[in-house]
Each structure stands twice: as C-alpha cells, then as structure tokens.
Amino acid sequence: MADIILEMKNISKSFSGVHALKGLDFELRLGEVHALLGENGAGKSTLIKVLGGIHQPDTGSIVIAGEPVMMKNVHAAQARGIGIIHQEIVLVPHLSVAQNIFLGREPTTAGLTNIRHIEAEARRMVAALGLDIDVTRPVASLSIAKQQIVEIVKAISFNVKILVMDEPTSSLSDEEVEKLFETIARLRAQQVSIVYISHRMEELFRISDRVTVIRDGTYVGTRVTGETNADELVSMMVGRDLKNFYDRTFYDIGDVVLDVRNLTREGVFDNVSFTVRRGEILGFAGLVGAGRSEVMTAIFGGTEFDSGTIVLNGREVAFRSTRSAIEAGIGMVPEDRKKQGLILSDSVGYNLTLAALRHVMNGPFLSDRRKDKLIRTYFDSLRIKAASPAIEVSSLSGGNQQKVVLAKWLATEPKLLILDEPTRGVDVGAKHEIYSIMNHLAGQGLAIVMVSSDLPEVINMCDSVCVMRAGRIVARLDREELSQENIMKHATVGEEVPA
C-alpha cells in the first residue's frame, strides 16, 4: 500500500478563461481504492480527462510508477495502463461482448476478423475475474451491471494498472452493486489501483482505503477512510457545515389530496392502497423491483392498471394520458431525468416551460412576456446555476438539471407532486437544496409522494413511509417507527398490512 503508482502535481486547466482545475494534487497507491469526492462542478471529470489524455493540462506534471509521462491522447494513456469507465456506457449494443472488448484492434486471419480467437481471449479474461458472462451474446441483451463488467474487462484487456470508475453504481440494483464490489475486490487482489468516483457515502466507506476531496478545482484534503466520517467529508466538500442537512419541519397535515384503493396491475403490483394529505411528504421504500415506480407511473397516467380506484381531491379519476394527469394537478419528477425528464439538446428555459404551456399562452398565442416571467421566477427561486436560461440544459451539472426538472413541474402549479428518486446522482450541496425546496413546498400545503432508495433521506424527510415488497404495500410506518432496520425488515420479509 505504501508504493505510489500515480502522482498528479499542480494540475491546472482552464476553458475560455474559466478555471476548472487550479494547482490540484492527487496521488494513488498500488492496489488501493481511492475515492475522489466533490460536488458537481468541482473538477473531478476534468481531472480524470487530464489523466486519460482527453484534455491537456495548462500546468502540472503526471508521474506513473516514478516516471514522468505526457498523456498526449487517449491511446497514450491506454499504453500507460490507464483505463476509464465513464458514467455513460459506451459499448456498441448490437455487437457481442467479445467484439466490444476487442473493438478496433481485432486480430485477423487472411484479412478477416478471427472471431474464435477473440471469443477465446474474452472468455479467458472473464474467467480470470471469476465472472459468468456469455461472450457471444450481444451487449444489448445484458443487464446494465453486466454491461459495466464488460467495460471493466475491456479496460483490463489493455493491461490496465490504473482503473477509474465514474459513478459505477448509479443505475444498479443492490444485488448488482454487490457483484460489482466483488469484481473490485478481485482487481485489488491483482494489484490494480482504482480511482472511485461516487456521491454515495456508504459505498466510499465500504470499499475505499482513502478519500480525496476537491472543491472548485482545488485540492482540499485526503483522509484515510477509516479515520474520517460523513460529516467531515461533507464539510470539506461544501466548505461549511451543513446544519440540519435534511432541513425538515413537520407541519400540521391537512385534508386528503390523493386516495388510492386496491390498485392492481397484474404481474406488476397488487392491491395497493394509500392516502396522502396536504402538507404531507409520504415516502415509498423497498428493494429495486418492488413496484414503487410502476405504481406512480400508473397514477400519473403513464400506464394502465387493471382494477382499483384513484380519487384526487374528492373526485375519482383514471387518467388515460399524462397530459390528463397534469391538467388535473399532478406533477411527476421521473427516476431518470436524462431519458424521461429533460430534452437535453434544448435550453433550460424551454425545458422549464414545457409542461406549463397553458400558463404562458395569451389565447392561442405564446406570450413571450409570460414565458420569460415564469422562467425567471423558477430560475431564481430554485437557484439554478447556469449562465442564462438560454443555454442547453445538457451543459448543467446533475444537481442543476434536477432542479430544472423540479421547476418544470412546479411551474404547472400542481396539487400533488410525485418525486421518484429526487436526489439520485446529485452532490450533497444540491441534495441539501432539494430537501429545503421539499420542506418549503410541504409548508405551503403541497402533497408530496417521494419514492427513494436512500433510506436516510426517507427517514428524515417523510411524515410516514409505505414499504413495498413484491408489488404490495407490506407496511405503513409512522415517523416514530422509522429506522433503516425496520424499513429493511419489512422490505425483505414483510407481510401485507392495511394501508
């Protein structure tokens, strides 16, 4: 563990005069998992792109195994044993596992790709990691977890010595995360050094040896993981203590806004019943696949259900489309903001007004004055960090993209807001802001349903929590009953109880 495999010293990088990195230092030891932590926009991605030869630093040096090196391009980085697994999977879906592993460097016989050879080599590498993947299958047929494993195998095929993993568990189930961690343990045993980027503190404390925190492109500090805690790391990330991180005031709860009774969709969820009231944040917890998101999508008109009733503000409804649900006063922040919540190629302002066109129309015509006023209202009130509402939403950090999605639905003036994994993939600073927004909305009397796999946020933000298992609500827990142990007990072995 004492051997230094990588040193990055005094790394600076600017884009159009804006400093992304400012004299940043980072080191990695042989065979360690070193977590890199920082808010969105802190410079993590820029640092990794400098290491990977994608960006050239303005100043600074890189030393690998004691030898100064120049990363002129990606190929130079690969030749030095550096592999980067980006958050977005970049495999070719219709090609096989083996073809993806050797893409661009296929061995040939008489000018033709030697498929048997690459499949044999791919099997050897997969087996070396103790994995069970059919290398002849198209990548598109694999789970996200197995696709990420293919990315790891591909990196290893370049004789990787340093492996960077950027948010590798953001789309994985708990079971898939366990398999990934097993793979990481095997890589460590082979003396592969790993840079691990994640916003999930519990993961960092479980698998990392050290944690380096960066903020605003500068080095803040490095801690031995076993000698620090989440509060210290959060304070280092944001530059201040976050008092009352979850920022929740429990208000008096009003009348019933949504009453769901015996909602059933065969094979997906069964006999789901619950109510949510004005000023209440009702949580939905459970393991991946329990049916939480599917229930919310059905309520919002995204899918049909077979039986049961939905009563909204005292009137029975059954929406045949999401448009009908929106018009009736429901907003829904989806689980995947990039695929379901935003049009990434369009502007912040366009996305913000997309669901609220009726509020910016003057008769049959679009009112620029009303549109600009609405955009400015939510752009300011949610403190969206962007140069202007005119820039592409894809250029924003994950936390600010999520605030745009939230603003889009608040602009519709909903009576009920459904939040599906509202803080997934955002940093701690953005989480704190989103929690504050939720608390403010509840104080204004908005009824909120929150689906979340983050048990601390469920426990701290919700008035009560419905726990789902195998498509059924197996418990509704009041605030004084909420604990991680109690929720997980019901999520794994619970029996159905009345809502």
N, C-alpha and C positions, 0 to 999 in steps of 0.2 A: 504493500500500500504506500510505502514511502517514495517509490520511484515516480518521478514526474514524467508523464508521456507527452503532455501538451502545455505550452506556455504561450499565452497571448498577452503582449505587453503594450500598454499605452495606445490601444487601438482607437482611432478617431475616424469618423466617416460623416460627411455632410452631403445633403441633397438640396440643390438650389439654395445654398446658403443656410439651410436648416440643419443643425447638428443632431444626427441620430445617435452617434457614439462620441463620447468626449473623454479620451485618455483612459479607456476601460482596460482593466486587467482581468485575466481569467486563467486558472490552471486546472489540470486534470491529471489524476494519478493512475497508474497502471492497475487495471482490474476494478476500478471503483465505479459506482453510480453516483454522479454528481448532479444534483438538481440545480437548474437555473430558474430563478424566480423573479418575477417583476410584473407590474401592471401592464395591460395592453398599451403599446406605445413606448415601453421602457427601453427598447433596443434589443430585445432578445433575438428576434428574427434577423435583424441586421447583423448582429454579431455572428450568428450561425451562417449567414450567407457569406460573410467575410471568410470564415473558416472553410466553407465549402467551395470557394473560388468563384462564387456568383458575383460578389462585389469586391472591388479592390480598396483597401483602406487608404485613407489620406495620410495617416501616420501610424507608426507602430510596427511591431515585429511578431512573427509566429515562429515558435521553436517546437519541433517534434522530435522526441527522443534525443534531445540535446543538440539537434542540428537545425540551424536557421533555414527556413523554407520560404518560397514565394508561391502563393496559390494564384496562378495566373488565370486559371479557368477550372471548370468542374472536373475535367479529366486529370488535371494536375493534382487536385485534392484526392480523387479516387486512387491515383497512383501512390499517394502517400498513406493510403489505408483509411481514408475518411469517408464514411457513409452517412447520409442524412435521410431520415424518414420523415417527410413533411406531413403536416396535419391532413392535407388533402391527398388521398391515394392517387397515384399517377400511373397505375398499371393500364395495360390495353385489355379491355374487357373480353373481347372475342378470342384472344389468344390463350393458349394453355398456360398453366403455371410454369412449366419448363421453358416455354418460348419467352415468357415475360422475364424470367431470371436471366436469360442469355440474350435478350433483345439488343441488337446492334453489334453483337460480337459472336454470332452463331458460327460454330465450326462447320466447314463444308467438305463435301466429298464430290469431286468432279463438278464443282461449281454449284452443287445443291446442298441445302442445309441438311446436316446429319441429325435427324430427329432422334434416332435411337441413342446417339451419344449424349445429346443434351438432356434427354429424359433420364438416362442412367446417372449422369452427373447431378441432376436436380434431386433424384431420389437419394443419392449419397449424402448431399448437403442437408436435406430434410431429415434424414435418419440421424445424422450427427447431432441434431438438436433434439432428438427424441420425439419428433413430431409425426403425425399421421395425416398426410395430405396426398391425395392422388394428383401427381404432377401432370397427368394427361388431361385433367379437367379444365374447361375454360374458367378463367378468373371470375367472370361474371356469375358463375354458379356457386361461388364460395361466399361464406358469411364475411362481414366486414372484418371480424377478428382474424380469420384465416387469410384474408387479403393483406392485412398488415403483417402477418407472419411471412407471407410471400415477399413483401417489401424487405423484411429483415434478411431472409435467405438471399435475396438479390444483392443486398449490401455485402453480406458475408462472402458472396461469390467473387468479390473484388479483393478478398483477403483483408477485410476491414479490421482495423485496430482501434479506431475511434468511431463509435456509433452515436449519432444524435437522434433522439426521438422527441418529436414536437407534438405535444398533446395526443399521445397514442391511444388513450382510453376514452376520448371524448364521445365516441359512438359505440362503445362496447357495453355489453351486459356484465353483471357481476361475475358470472361464470367465465366469460371471455377474458375479463381482466385477470382472473386467476391464471388462465393459460398463458397470457402474455407475461405475467410475472415469473412463471416457471421458465419461460424462454429466456428472460433476462437473467435469471439465476444461472442457467446453463452457459450463457455468454460470459458472465463474470468468471465462471469456473475455467473458461478458456482464455482468461486474461484480456478480454475485450473491455475497453473503457467506454462508459456510456454517459452522455450528457442527456439528462432527462428534464424536459420542459412540461410543466403541468400547473394548472391552477388548483388542483385538488390536494389540499394539505395532507389528508390522511394517507394518500399514496406516497408522498415525499417522505413522511415519517416512517413508512413501512419499508421502502426499498432503497432509499438513498443513504450514502455514507456522509456526504457533506452537502450543504446548500449555499449557493452564492446568490445574493440579492443585488439586482441592478435597478436604478431609478433614474429616469430622464437621461438615459445614455451614459450614466456614470456608475462606477463600482461603489457599492455601499458597504459590503462586507461578506465574509464567508464564515459559516458556523458548522461545527460538527453536529450532525442531525440529532444525535442522542443527547446533546448538551444544550439544545435550544427548545423553543416551544412556538406554537402558532401565533401567540400574541406578539412575541418578539419579532418574528418574521414579517407579520402584517405591518407592524410599526416601522420596520426597516423599508418595506415596500412603498408605503404611502408617505413616509416622512413625519408621521404624527401618530399618536394613539387614537384608535377609533373607539371612543367611549360609546357604550350602548350600541354595539355593532349592528344588532338586529333592529334597533330603533322602533320598537312596537309599543304602542299604547293600547290597552284593551278597553274599548268603548262599550257603552250600552248597545245591545243588539236590538234592531227594530223588527218590522214585520217580515213575513216570509216573502221572498222575491221569486225563488225557484223551488218547486216541489216536484221531485221525480219519484214515480211509483212503479215498481216492478218492471223496470225497463229491461228488455231482453232482446238479444240478437244471437240467434242460435250458433253455438260453437265459439262465440266471442265473449259475451257477458250475459249474466243471467240474474233476473230478479233484483236488479239494482234499485234501491230506494234511498233517498236522502233529501234534506231541505237545506237551503242556505238563505240567510236573512240579511237585511240592510245593515251595513256596518260590520259584517262578519267576514273573516277570512277562514274558509273551510278548506282544509288540506286533504289531499288524496295521496296515500303512501302505499307501497307494495313493491314486490320484485318486478323486474322487467318481464313483460308478458302477462301481467296480472289483469290487464284490460282497462287500465285507468284512462289512457289517451283515447282508446276506442269509444268509451262511454262519452267523453267530452265531445268527440267529433260527431257522434250521433245526436247529441243535444244541440249542437251548432248547425245541424242540417247537412253535414258533410257526408254522412252515410245513413242508410235507412236502418230502422230497427223493426223487429217482428211483433212485439207487443209491449204494453206498458203505456204510461201517460206522463206527459211533461206539462206542468202548469206554471206559467210565467205571469207574475203579477195578477194572480187570480183567474187567469184565462188559459184553458187547455190549448196547447199548440203542438204541432207536428210539422216541423219545417222541412220542406222538400228541397231547399237550397240554402246555402249560407247567406245569400242575399236577403232571404226572408228573415233569417235569424238576426241579421244586422239591423234590418228595418224595425224589428220588434224590440231591439235594445240590448242585444248580446254582442260582445266583442270577444275575440279569442286570439291570444298570443300563442302561436304554434310551437311545437317542440323544436323544429328545425327552421331557424329564421332564414337561412340562406335559400332553402328549397321551397319553403311554404310561406314565409313572412315578408320577403322583400323581392323586388325586381332589381337585381344588383347592378345592372347596366344603366339604371335611371337615377335621377337625382334624389337627394334627401327630401326635398320639397315635394316631388312627385309621389314618392312613396308615402310621405306623411299624409297627403290628402286623398290617397287612392280609395279608401273605404268611406270617405266622408264627402263625396261629391255633392250630395244634396245640401250640404251646409255652405257650399261655395258657389251655388248657382243663383243666377238672377233670372227667374223664369226659365226659358230653355237655353240660356247662355251662361257660360262660365264667367264669373266675376273675378277679375284679377285682384281687385281690392280685397274682396272677402277671402280669396285664396291666400294672398300674401299675409293678411292679418292672422288667419288660422295657423299658417306655417310659423309665423313669428311667435305666436302665443305659446305653442308647444315646443318650438325650438329653444325658446328662452326658459320656460318653466321647467323643462326636463334637463336643462343644462347640457344639451347635445354639443359635443366638442367637434366642430367642423368649421372650416374657413368660411363657408356660407352654405345656405340651403341648396345652392345650385350645383354643388359638386356631387359626383357619383357616390352613392351610398356604399359601394364596394370598397372605397378608399378609407372608410372609417374603421376604428377598432371594433372588436367584438362587442364590447360593452356599449359603445355608442350606436352600433347597429341595432342592438337590442332595445335601446331607448327610442330609436326611430320606430321600431315595430310597436312598442308600447304607446308611443304618441299617436301612431296611426289609428289605433283602436280607441284611445281616449278622445280623439277628435270626433268620433261618431256619437259621443255623449251616451255611453251605454249605461244601463241599469244593472247589468250583470257582466262581470269580466272574468273570463276563464284564462288562467295563466298555466301553460304547460311547460314545465322546466324553465322558469323565467330567468334563472341565473346560470344556465349551462354555458360553459365556455367564456365566461366573463371574469375579469380580475376582481380582487377583493374591494377595491375602491368603487367599481361600478356596482358590485353587489350591494354595498352599503347604500348607494344612491337609490337603487331599485327598491330596497327594503323601505327606505324613507318615503318613496313615492307610494308604495303599497299602504303604508301606515296612514299617510295623508288621505288617500282615497277612501280607506275604510272609515276614517274620521268624518268624511263628507257623506257617508251613508251608502257608498257603493258596496254591493255584494260581490265578493271575490271567491272564486274557486281556484285553488292552486294545486296542480299536480307536480310533485317533486320527488326525486330520488335522493336529495340532500337532506338527511334526517335532522341535522342541527337546525336548518332553516325551517323545516316543517314544525319542529318542536317550539322554536322561538317566535315564529311569525303567525301561527294559526290559533284561532279560538278553539277549534276542535278538529279532529282528523278522522277521516274514513280510511280504514285499511282494507285493501283488496287482495284477494288471493284466488287465482284460477277463475277470474271473471265474476267473482262475487264479493260483496262487502261483508267482511267477517267481523268487523268491529267498528264502532264509532267511539273514539276516545275523547273525553273532555280534557281541558288544559292541565288539570292536576294529575291526570293519568298518563301524560305524555312523557315517554323516555324512549331512547333508542332500543333498549332491551324489550320493552313492552310492545313497541311497534313491530319489531322483527319477530317476536314470538307469535303475534297474530298473523303476520305476513307469511310465515313458514308453516305453522301448524294450526292456524285458527279454524274455528267453526263459524258458520254463518249465524249472525245475530240480527235482531231487528234494528233498522236504522233509527 
